[in-house]
């Protein structure tokens, strides 16, 4: 992982596991990102999404205390904001509409997650 590879990017973090949310936020900050959140509930994620201007990317836990994060993911797709899912489940649980979205299994390998996020951003910028 190249230091400061996400410099200046505003990245929304949606993760209900406190320690993982903290670790992920720190890794993103170390890579130069401006971290929005973390949101630990669907309600808070929707609120941050509605009030945060200029989001560049997001990392979304698929399951937030039993609620799927898909409403947030749908909004990100509509706004053409790249994102990556994290999940403790098999990626086959993702709805068909999200099959092309990057997905990292838990426990999360932070290097792979940051690489997946960078890749999603690069693909989005080319589109």
Secondary structure in CASP SS format (residue, H / E / C, confidence):
PFRMAT SS
TARGET T0000
AUTHOR 0000-0000-0000
METHOD secondary structure of the structure
MODEL  1
X C 1.00
X C 1.00
X C 1.00
X C 1.00
X C 1.00
X C 1.00
X C 1.00
X C 1.00
X C 1.00
X E 1.00
X E 1.00
X E 1.00
X E 1.00
X E 1.00
X C 1.00
X C 1.00
X C 1.00
X H 1.00
X H 1.00
X H 1.00
X H 1.00
X H 1.00
X H 1.00
X H 1.00
X H 1.00
X H 1.00
X H 1.00
X H 1.00
X H 1.00
X H 1.00
X C 1.00
X C 1.00
X C 1.00
X E 1.00
X E 1.00
X E 1.00
X E 1.00
X E 1.00
X E 1.00
X C 1.00
X C 1.00
X H 1.00
X H 1.00
X H 1.00
X H 1.00
X H 1.00
X H 1.00
X H 1.00
X H 1.00
X H 1.00
X H 1.00
X C 1.00
X C 1.00
X C 1.00
X C 1.00
X C 1.00
X E 1.00
X E 1.00
X E 1.00
X E 1.00
X E 1.00
X C 1.00
X E 1.00
X E 1.00
X C 1.00
X C 1.00
X E 1.00
X E 1.00
X C 1.00
X H 1.00
X H 1.00
X H 1.00
X H 1.00
X H 1.00
X H 1.00
X H 1.00
X H 1.00
X H 1.00
X C 1.00
X C 1.00
X C 1.00
X E 1.00
X E 1.00
X E 1.00
X E 1.00
X E 1.00
X E 1.00
X C 1.00
X C 1.00
X C 1.00
X H 1.00
X H 1.00
X H 1.00
X C 1.00
X C 1.00
X H 1.00
X H 1.00
X H 1.00
X C 1.00
X C 1.00
X C 1.00
X E 1.00
X E 1.00
X E 1.00
X E 1.00
X C 1.00
X C 1.00
X C 1.00
X C 1.00
X H 1.00
X H 1.00
X H 1.00
X H 1.00
X H 1.00
X H 1.00
X H 1.00
X H 1.00
X H 1.00
X H 1.00
X H 1.00
X H 1.00
X H 1.00
X H 1.00
X H 1.00
X H 1.00
X H 1.00
X C 1.00
END
